[in-house]
């Protein structure tokens, strides 16, 4: 359980390092599948890219890597 918490903490502290590449890849694939008339697959990639974009916005709103992880930990502790 402790290793899972450390992994989540790591992922929250380094959101830009995984979010930006996923966002770029998903938007590229969604464009390709949209042109191939595979709308459902394109929308799945758009949703994954949207999630990455929301995570990136959260990271910038939080202000720092440490603060982004602390905010999520505080929310989890309140629940």
C-alpha positions in Angstrom: 0.0 0.0 0.0 2.9 2.3 0.8 4.4 1.8 -2.6 1.1 2.7 -4.3 1.0 6.0 -2.3 4.5 6.7 -3.3 3.7 6.0 -7.0 0.7 8.3 -6.9 2.7 11.0 -5.2 5.4 10.7 -7.9 2.8 10.9 -10.7 1.2 14.0 -9.1 4.6 15.8 -8.7 5.6 15.2 -12.3 2.4 15.8 -14.2 4.0 17.8 -17.0 6.4 15.0 -17.8 3.7 12.6 -18.7 0.7 14.9 -19.4 2.2 16.9 -22.3 3.4 13.8 -24.3 0.1 12.0 -23.8 -1.8 15.2 -24.8 0.2 15.6 -28.0 0.0 11.9 -28.9 -3.7 11.6 -28.3 -4.5 14.7 -30.3 -2.5 13.5 -33.2 -4.2 10.1 -33.2 -7.6 11.7 -32.7 -7.0 13.8 -35.8 -5.9 10.7 -37.8 -8.9 8.6 -36.8 -11.3 11.5 -37.4 -10.0 11.7 -41.0 -10.5 7.9 -41.3 -14.1 8.3 -40.2 -13.5 6.4 -37.0 -15.4 8.8 -34.8 -15.7 6.7 -31.7 -12.0 5.9 -31.6 -11.2 9.6 -32.2 -13.5 10.7 -29.4 -11.8 8.2 -27.0 -8.4 9.8 -27.8 -9.9 13.3 -27.4 -11.2 12.3 -23.9 -7.8 11.0 -22.9 -6.2 14.1 -24.2 -8.8 16.2 -22.3 -8.0 14.4 -19.1 -4.3 15.1 -19.6 -5.1 18.8 -20.3 -7.2 19.0 -17.1 -4.3 17.4 -15.1 -1.9 20.0 -16.6 -4.3 22.8 -15.6 -4.5 21.4 -12.1 -0.7 21.3 -11.9 -0.4 25.0 -12.9 -3.2 26.0 -10.6 -1.6 24.2 -7.6 1.6 26.2 -8.3 4.3 23.6 -7.6 5.0 19.9 -7.7 5.0 19.5 -4.0 1.8 21.5 -3.6 0.0 19.6 -6.3 0.6 16.3 -4.4 -0.3 17.9 -1.0 -3.7 19.1 -2.2 -4.7 15.7 -3.4 -3.5 14.1 -0.1 -5.6 16.7 1.9 -8.7 15.9 -0.2 -8.2 12.1 0.3 -7.7 12.6 4.1 -10.9 14.6 4.4 -12.9 11.7 2.8 
